[in-house]
C-alpha cells in the first residue's frame, strides 16, 4: 500500500488508479470493515488524526478530483462523508523520498511522463498535507539511506 504524500497530479494512470484502490482499502480499514492492513505503517498518520475517517475521505476526494480532471470515471459515491479537517503533516524529507521513488517508477513504466515531470523539487504535496521540516517518516519501510537524504545536495 502506498498512500502518496505527493499531489496526485504527478502520478501516471497506473499510479493514480492504484492510489484510488489503496485509498478505498484504507478507508475500509479506518471504518473497521476489514481485518487486513489494520497495522499498515502508512495508515498511522490517518489513524493518529483527530478525525481519521474524514481525513481519509478528504484524501480520496483530492484523488477523485484529479481523476475527474483527466477524464477518468472514478466513483465519487465510494468516498465517505467529507468535511473540513485539520491538515495532515508530511516532512520535507518524506516528500523528497516519495518524489525520488515516483521518478524511479516512472522512469521504467512511463518514460514520457518521467521526462515531462523534470527533476524539480520542491514539489506540491497532496492537498490534505502541510509540509513541515524533517527527515524520512518513521513509518517508511524499506528506504535505502541514499534515498532518505533530506539535506540539499552539494553540486560541483
N, C-alpha and C positions, 0 to 999 in steps of 0.2 A: 504494500500500500504506500503510495506517495501522495500526500496532500501538499501540493506545492505552495510555497510561500510567495512565489513569483506571480506576477499578474498573468492571468490565463491567456492574454494576447500573445505571449511568447511561445505557447505550445502549438505543435502541429496537430493535425486532425487525430492522429492516434493518441497523442498525449492528452488532448482535450477530452476525447471520448473516454479514455481510461480514468482521467480525473473525475469525470461525471459519475462513472460507475463506482469508483472508490469512495467518492464523497457520499453517494447514496448508501453505500455499505456502512460508512462511518455514522451516518445519520441513524441507521437501524441500530447500530451498537449503542449510540447515545440514548436511544429510546428504549433500550432493553429488549429489542425484538430479535436478537440473535445472541448466541453464546460465544461465537467465534470473534476474534480480534479485540476482545474487551481490554486486553493489556497491550495492545499495539502501541509502540512508543510514540508514533505521530499523533495519536489521539490525546495524549496527555495535555497538550496545550488547550484543546477544546474541553476536556474533562475538568480542567482547572479554572475555566472561565466561569464567572458568576452565573451565566445563562448558557450552558453548553449547547442545548438544542437550538436556541435562537442564533447562537454564533455559527453553528453548522448550517442552519438554514440561510443565513446571510452569505456564508461562504459559497454555498451551492447556487444562490441567486446570481452571484457575480459570474460563476461558471456558465450558468444558463444564459445570462446576458451576452457573454462573449460568443457562445454558440449561436444565439439568435442573430447577432451582428454578422456572423459568417453565413447565415442562411441554413443552419442545421436545425433539425426538428427535435430538440430535447424536450421532454415532457415536464413543463413547469409544475404541473399538478403533483409531481413526486416530491416537491420541496415542502418541508414543514412550514409552519407559520413564521413569517419574518417580521422582525421589529428592530428598532434601533437598539444596539448593544454597544458596550464599550469595545474598542478595538482590541484585537489580539496583538501581541507584540512578536516581532521577529528580529533577531540580531543581524547586524550588517554582515557578520561572518557567516551566518547561516544562509543569508540571501546570496552571498558571493559563492558559497559552496554549491547551492542549488543552480545558480547560473552556469557554473562550470559543468556541473552534472548534466544539465539540459543540453548545453552546447555539445558535449561528448555524444549524447544520444542522437541529436540532430545531425551531427557530422556523418553518422552511419546511416540513419534512416531517412533523412530528408535534406540532402546536401544543398539544395537551392534555398531552403529556409535558413539553414545554417549560415550560408553566405550572406543572405539578406539581413540577418539579425546583427551581424557585426560582433565586435568584441566588447562593446561599450559597457562599462559599469561605472556608476551605479545604474541599476535598472528599477523599474517600478515594482513595488510589492503587490500582492493580491490586495484588492480594495479593503479587505477585512483586517489588514495588518498595518501596524505602525512600526517603522524601523527604529531600533534602538542600538546604541553601541554594544559591541560584544562579539565573541567568537562563535564557534560552532555550537549548536544546541546540544545539550546533554543527551537528548533522545535520538540524535542522528546516529544510526548504526552503520558500520562498515566504511566509515570515511577514512581515506588514506590521509596521513598527515600533510602531504603536499597540497591536497585539495582543500584542506581545512584552514589553510593560512588566511589570516584576516587582515594583516597589515598591508600597506601599499607595497607594490613590487618595485624593486630597485631596477632602474634601467641603465644600460650602458655597459 
